[in-house]
């Protein structure tokens, strides 16, 4: 039976930095690499909101991307 093998994971944090001339939100992001394999959703949310909380920007969402290989 084939299994997944963990390769890496990243966390991308999206935040609003202001409004453009059409009053549309300006969305920026920051990506953090080398996440621990067993990091929970709550832990990642806490980190993301804390990082954005150090700025004057509004938190939007976070996305975890995980790469895995399928072993033979």
VMD Tcl script that builds the backbone (N, CA, C; Angstrom):
set m [mol new atoms 216]
animate dup $m
set s [atomselect $m all]
$s set {name element resname resid chain x y z} {
  {N N UNK 1 A 0.842 -1.185 0.000}
  {CA C UNK 1 A 0.000 0.000 0.000}
  {C C UNK 1 A 0.882 1.241 0.000}
  {N N UNK 2 A 0.535 2.213 -0.821}
  {CA C UNK 2 A 1.288 3.463 -0.903}
  {C C UNK 2 A 0.895 4.388 0.235}
  {N N UNK 3 A 1.854 5.214 0.662}
  {CA C UNK 3 A 1.619 6.168 1.745}
  {C C UNK 3 A 2.145 7.534 1.348}
  {N N UNK 4 A 1.630 8.550 2.031}
  {CA C UNK 4 A 2.145 9.897 1.839}
  {C C UNK 4 A 3.364 10.099 2.729}
  {N N UNK 5 A 4.378 10.768 2.190}
  {CA C UNK 5 A 5.556 11.144 2.966}
  {C C UNK 5 A 5.660 12.657 3.011}
  {N N UNK 6 A 5.678 13.222 4.197}
  {CA C UNK 6 A 5.732 14.675 4.379}
  {C C UNK 6 A 7.024 15.235 3.797}
  {N N UNK 7 A 6.913 16.306 3.002}
  {CA C UNK 7 A 8.085 16.986 2.456}
  {C C UNK 7 A 8.289 18.357 3.096}
  {N N UNK 8 A 7.255 19.204 3.047}
  {CA C UNK 8 A 7.367 20.542 3.613}
  {C C UNK 8 A 5.986 21.164 3.760}
  {N N UNK 9 A 5.925 22.271 4.490}
  {CA C UNK 9 A 4.676 23.005 4.652}
  {C C UNK 9 A 4.981 24.488 4.805}
  {N N UNK 10 A 4.081 25.318 4.267}
  {CA C UNK 10 A 4.206 26.762 4.386}
  {C C UNK 10 A 2.891 27.346 4.898}
  {N N UNK 11 A 2.988 28.534 5.464}
  {CA C UNK 11 A 1.815 29.267 5.923}
  {C C UNK 11 A 1.826 30.624 5.233}
  {N N UNK 12 A 0.755 30.937 4.505}
  {CA C UNK 12 A 0.615 32.241 3.870}
  {C C UNK 12 A -0.456 33.012 4.622}
  {N N UNK 13 A -0.095 34.199 5.074}
  {CA C UNK 13 A -0.988 35.053 5.857}
  {C C UNK 13 A -1.399 36.236 4.981}
  {N N UNK 14 A -2.709 36.435 4.838}
  {CA C UNK 14 A -3.253 37.529 4.042}
  {C C UNK 14 A -3.785 38.620 4.967}
  {N N UNK 15 A -3.520 39.876 4.595}
  {CA C UNK 15 A -3.963 41.012 5.404}
  {C C UNK 15 A -4.264 42.200 4.500}
  {N N UNK 16 A -5.131 43.079 4.982}
  {CA C UNK 16 A -5.532 44.255 4.216}
  {C C UNK 16 A -4.705 45.448 4.659}
  {N N UNK 17 A -4.067 46.099 3.673}
  {CA C UNK 17 A -3.198 47.230 4.004}
  {C C UNK 17 A -3.851 48.579 3.759}
  {N N UNK 18 A -5.045 48.572 3.201}
  {CA C UNK 18 A -5.736 49.826 2.953}
  {C C UNK 18 A -6.732 49.677 1.826}
  {N N UNK 19 A -7.093 50.827 1.234}
  {CA C UNK 19 A -8.040 50.847 0.123}
  {C C UNK 19 A -7.396 51.561 -1.059}
  {N N UNK 20 A -7.737 51.110 -2.276}
  {CA C UNK 20 A -7.211 51.777 -3.463}
  {C C UNK 20 A -8.114 52.947 -3.846}
  {N N UNK 21 A -7.843 53.563 -5.011}
  {CA C UNK 21 A -8.606 54.746 -5.427}
  {C C UNK 21 A -10.070 54.431 -5.748}
  {N N UNK 22 A -10.390 53.130 -5.928}
  {CA C UNK 22 A -11.768 52.721 -6.201}
  {C C UNK 22 A -12.456 52.196 -4.942}
  {N N UNK 23 A -11.824 52.418 -3.804}
  {CA C UNK 23 A -12.323 51.980 -2.504}
  {C C UNK 23 A -12.369 50.453 -2.367}
  {N N UNK 24 A -11.528 49.773 -3.144}
  {CA C UNK 24 A -11.381 48.323 -3.063}
  {C C UNK 24 A -10.234 48.003 -2.110}
  {N N UNK 25 A -10.336 46.902 -1.354}
  {CA C UNK 25 A -9.260 46.565 -0.410}
  {C C UNK 25 A -7.957 46.194 -1.117}
  {N N UNK 26 A -6.859 46.615 -0.535}
  {CA C UNK 26 A -5.529 46.224 -1.000}
  {C C UNK 26 A -5.091 45.066 -0.113}
  {N N UNK 27 A -4.923 43.900 -0.712}
  {CA C UNK 27 A -4.580 42.688 0.031}
  {C C UNK 27 A -3.116 42.346 -0.211}
  {N N UNK 28 A -2.385 42.135 0.835}
  {CA C UNK 28 A -0.990 41.708 0.778}
  {C C UNK 28 A -0.873 40.366 1.486}
  {N N UNK 29 A 0.268 39.712 1.288}
  {CA C UNK 29 A 0.481 38.425 1.959}
  {C C UNK 29 A 1.948 38.261 2.325}
  {N N UNK 30 A 2.174 37.421 3.303}
  {CA C UNK 30 A 3.512 37.008 3.720}
  {C C UNK 30 A 3.502 35.499 3.856}
  {N N UNK 31 A 4.560 34.856 3.384}
  {CA C UNK 31 A 4.643 33.407 3.441}
  {C C UNK 31 A 5.779 32.991 4.362}
  {N N UNK 32 A 5.497 32.030 5.212}
  {CA C UNK 32 A 6.467 31.512 6.174}
  {C C UNK 32 A 6.699 30.038 5.877}
  {N N UNK 33 A 7.944 29.656 5.752}
  {CA C UNK 33 A 8.304 28.283 5.379}
  {C C UNK 33 A 8.695 27.453 6.589}
  {N N UNK 34 A 8.919 26.186 6.313}
  {CA C UNK 34 A 9.449 25.234 7.304}
  {C C UNK 34 A 8.543 25.051 8.518}
  {N N UNK 35 A 7.240 24.937 8.271}
  {CA C UNK 35 A 6.326 24.659 9.371}
  {C C UNK 35 A 6.583 23.262 9.913}
  {N N UNK 36 A 6.330 23.101 11.172}
  {CA C UNK 36 A 6.405 21.775 11.770}
  {C C UNK 36 A 5.286 20.914 11.211}
  {N N UNK 37 A 5.582 19.674 11.003}
  {CA C UNK 37 A 4.626 18.733 10.430}
  {C C UNK 37 A 3.337 18.635 11.253}
  {N N UNK 38 A 3.453 18.694 12.555}
  {CA C UNK 38 A 2.302 18.454 13.425}
  {C C UNK 38 A 1.688 19.738 13.995}
  {N N UNK 39 A 1.943 20.891 13.365}
  {CA C UNK 39 A 1.345 22.145 13.835}
  {C C UNK 39 A -0.167 22.092 13.631}
  {N N UNK 40 A -0.906 22.460 14.664}
  {CA C UNK 40 A -2.373 22.411 14.587}
  {C C UNK 40 A -2.919 23.694 13.956}
  {N N UNK 41 A -4.165 23.636 13.541}
  {CA C UNK 41 A -4.825 24.805 12.967}
  {C C UNK 41 A -4.875 25.946 13.987}
  {N N UNK 42 A -5.161 25.632 15.235}
  {CA C UNK 42 A -5.225 26.661 16.276}
  {C C UNK 42 A -3.871 27.323 16.486}
  {N N UNK 43 A -2.803 26.542 16.492}
  {CA C UNK 43 A -1.463 27.098 16.652}
  {C C UNK 43 A -1.114 28.032 15.493}
  {N N UNK 44 A -1.419 27.612 14.270}
  {CA C UNK 44 A -1.111 28.440 13.103}
  {C C UNK 44 A -1.956 29.710 13.087}
  {N N UNK 45 A -3.212 29.615 13.490}
  {CA C UNK 45 A -4.067 30.795 13.582}
  {C C UNK 45 A -3.518 31.778 14.615}
  {N N UNK 46 A -3.099 31.260 15.741}
  {CA C UNK 46 A -2.540 32.115 16.796}
  {C C UNK 46 A -1.300 32.850 16.300}
  {N N UNK 47 A -0.421 32.133 15.618}
  {CA C UNK 47 A 0.799 32.751 15.075}
  {C C UNK 47 A 0.435 33.814 14.043}
  {N N UNK 48 A -0.457 33.479 13.116}
  {CA C UNK 48 A -0.826 34.412 12.045}
  {C C UNK 48 A -1.449 35.691 12.595}
  {N N UNK 49 A -2.391 35.559 13.507}
  {CA C UNK 49 A -3.053 36.746 14.049}
  {C C UNK 49 A -2.114 37.563 14.931}
  {N N UNK 50 A -1.176 36.894 15.578}
  {CA C UNK 50 A -0.190 37.614 16.383}
  {C C UNK 50 A 0.743 38.425 15.498}
  {N N UNK 51 A 1.195 37.826 14.401}
  {CA C UNK 51 A 2.084 38.538 13.473}
  {C C UNK 51 A 1.387 39.757 12.896}
  {N N UNK 52 A 0.165 39.575 12.412}
  {CA C UNK 52 A -0.571 40.708 11.840}
  {C C UNK 52 A -0.919 41.715 12.934}
  {N N UNK 53 A -1.146 41.247 14.144}
  {CA C UNK 53 A -1.452 42.132 15.266}
  {C C UNK 53 A -0.312 43.087 15.612}
  {N N UNK 54 A 0.893 42.768 15.192}
  {CA C UNK 54 A 2.039 43.649 15.422}
  {C C UNK 54 A 2.059 44.821 14.449}
  {N N UNK 55 A 1.168 44.793 13.463}
  {CA C UNK 55 A 1.067 45.870 12.476}
  {C C UNK 55 A -0.244 46.620 12.701}
  {N N UNK 56 A -0.500 47.589 11.857}
  {CA C UNK 56 A -1.772 48.317 11.892}
  {C C UNK 56 A -2.759 47.761 10.871}
  {N N UNK 57 A -2.452 46.593 10.291}
  {CA C UNK 57 A -3.280 46.023 9.236}
  {C C UNK 57 A -4.329 45.074 9.799}
  {N N UNK 58 A -5.343 44.797 8.972}
  {CA C UNK 58 A -6.427 43.888 9.354}
  {C C UNK 58 A -6.151 42.492 8.816}
  {N N UNK 59 A -6.260 41.508 9.682}
  {CA C UNK 59 A -6.084 40.106 9.304}
  {C C UNK 59 A -7.241 39.671 8.421}
  {N N UNK 60 A -6.935 38.911 7.347}
  {CA C UNK 60 A -7.984 38.392 6.461}
  {C C UNK 60 A -8.114 36.887 6.646}
  {N N UNK 61 A -7.059 36.139 6.315}
  {CA C UNK 61 A -7.083 34.685 6.449}
  {C C UNK 61 A -5.670 34.131 6.329}
  {N N UNK 62 A -5.538 32.846 6.616}
  {CA C UNK 62 A -4.275 32.137 6.466}
  {C C UNK 62 A -4.516 30.872 5.660}
  {N N UNK 63 A -3.493 30.471 4.896}
  {CA C UNK 63 A -3.579 29.255 4.095}
  {C C UNK 63 A -2.337 28.417 4.359}
  {N N UNK 64 A -2.561 27.176 4.757}
  {CA C UNK 64 A -1.456 26.231 4.942}
  {C C UNK 64 A -1.342 25.398 3.675}
  {N N UNK 65 A -0.133 25.321 3.128}
  {CA C UNK 65 A 0.131 24.496 1.953}
  {C C UNK 65 A 1.127 23.435 2.361}
  {N N UNK 66 A 0.754 22.193 2.114}
  {CA C UNK 66 A 1.610 21.070 2.528}
  {C C UNK 66 A 1.971 20.246 1.304}
  {N N UNK 67 A 3.253 19.910 1.176}
  {CA C UNK 67 A 3.711 19.068 0.083}
  {C C UNK 67 A 4.033 17.684 0.637}
  {N N UNK 68 A 3.551 16.683 -0.077}
  {CA C UNK 68 A 3.807 15.305 0.320}
  {C C UNK 68 A 4.134 14.496 -0.907}
  {N N UNK 69 A 4.921 13.464 -0.726}
  {CA C UNK 69 A 5.218 12.558 -1.820}
  {C C UNK 69 A 4.492 11.229 -1.566}
  {N N UNK 70 A 4.216 10.556 -2.635}
  {CA C UNK 70 A 3.590 9.236 -2.522}
  {C C UNK 70 A 4.698 8.189 -2.687}
  {N N UNK 71 A 4.879 7.397 -1.657}
  {CA C UNK 71 A 5.948 6.408 -1.684}
  {C C UNK 71 A 5.446 5.102 -2.288}
  {N N UNK 72 A 6.368 4.399 -2.892}
  {CA C UNK 72 A 6.014 3.126 -3.532}
  {C C UNK 72 A 6.069 1.986 -2.538}
}
mol reanalyze $m
mol bondsrecalc $m
mol representation Tube
mol addrep $m
